Amino acid sequence: MAEISSSTFAQLVEGRLIGAPDLSLSGVESLEEAGPAQISFLANKRYAGRVAPSRAGLILIHESHDLSGLEDKTLVLVKDPSAAFSKAVDLFAPAAPEFTPGIAPSAVLAADAKVATDAHIGANAVIGRGVVVGAGSVIGAGVVIGDFARVGSSCLIHPNVVIRERCTVGDRVIIHSCTVVGSDGFGFIPSAKGHTKIPQVGIVAIEDDVEIGANCALDRARFGRTVIGQGTKIDNLVQIAHNVRIGRHCFIVSQVGIAGSSRIGDFVTLAGQVGVAGHLEIGDGSTVMAQSGISADLPPKSVVLGSPAMPRKDFVRREFQISKIEKLEQELAEIKRLLSERN
């Protein structure tokens, strides 16, 4: 879409328009960078001071926000500015790349690979023996799919992804560049003579509607399967070790590391830089806050923070008590001084 009026956009996001109804809007941008023909938004009150100076033509703002000093702005009041802004982004987003069905001349396919006629195989991709690629899937340039692996339908495998032998990818899966699915698990037997490698003969099984970010490593199981459950979303730079099982519709945020054989329930959020030790269970609906270290099982719907992780309320209480120590030391020193003077 090239342009939309401010009144039409307000209707689209089911918001209340304050200001000019006939502005012509043609893009989106941040509060600092937006110009008179662009839409911006305020979702976090921390940045409220950036609204008044903004040159944005239209600003999405929460319906409860104090509008004092914004009389000269064109605003749309909504319940969720971030969600409404996402609709604006969709309006003006560049067209998605189009992938023509077919196989690039430089791609290398094994003779017995089964590739759907409407799939796209990009330049320099390598498709191994017995591989199956489903209908409508896009295999980007330089992707390597190992022998007897399977990729479902309507998948988007970005350039330079590696899907190792025998691993399986469900339908509508997105995998971003330079991720490796099915690298060997970190298994060794230490001895006085050195470390002996333990064969890793299992696979990684990725279920439907999963999205995996760039530069992730998903280790194959020692035996059996490492599993990524339906609808789970994994950020960049995540390490998932052998025999881990992640449930449905989880959020695994950047730089998370999950050690071998741990089980993550459904609808779990692991925030940035969380570490999960091996052979643990995290219950359904749990939230582990950023930089936490998990060293024990968590029951369902836990909300934990810290390393070792503890319930969030306990962590806040402990930090509050720690913050009082210096003052208590000063008070104790003063008491000692007064007592010594009396003696």
Summary of the structure (lengths in Angstrom):
residues: 343
radius of gyration: 26.7
end to end distance: 85.3
largest distance: 97.2
contacts: 1136
relative contact order: 0.06
helix: 16%
strand: 29%
